């Protein structure tokens, strides 16, 4: 599942404490600093012309427009964004998958996308019959820093 994710402690709030930051309205905290992926096609990526593209880019743009928010996107690869988010550098991430280790320090929105993983093998003659059959084998994985990569 993909969600918009907000940090429990927003960037710059350390001096005031998390309670003070949580009591500030969105209008008082704007522009909100948003971590935006550059390597997560088709959700958030930079196209050949250097433009932000993707489903999550469009969704956040629509949310910002409807809620009259101001944001400042900070672009980086997913793995870097996740580390910086945990360090408190962003108010929210453009997209973030729910995981047990993330829920303690993250407030998630209602999920806006649910995905299933899939493994493709040759129809006939493949020695891969179960996930355990992947042990010690090389295979391709699309994207990096994803919840699917963590699973493997």
Number of C-alpha atoms within 10 A of each C-alpha: 15 19 20 20 26 21 22 20 25 22 18 13 17 12 8 9 12 13 11 12 20 14 9 10 9 15 11 10 17 13 14 19 19 23 27 26 30 21 19 21 16 11 19 23 24 16 13 7 6 8 10 16 18 18 14 24 19 14 16 17 14 12 12 13 11 9 9 11 15 15 17 14 17 16 18 16 17 24 14 13 24 20 11 15 24 15 13 19 21 26 24 27 24 23 29 24 18 18 11 6 8 16 14 10 14 18 17 21 11 11 15 12 11 9 7 6 5 7 9 6 11 8 6 6 7 8 10 15 9 8 9 8 10 13 10 7 7 7 7 6 11 9 13 14 15 15 14 15 11 9 6 9
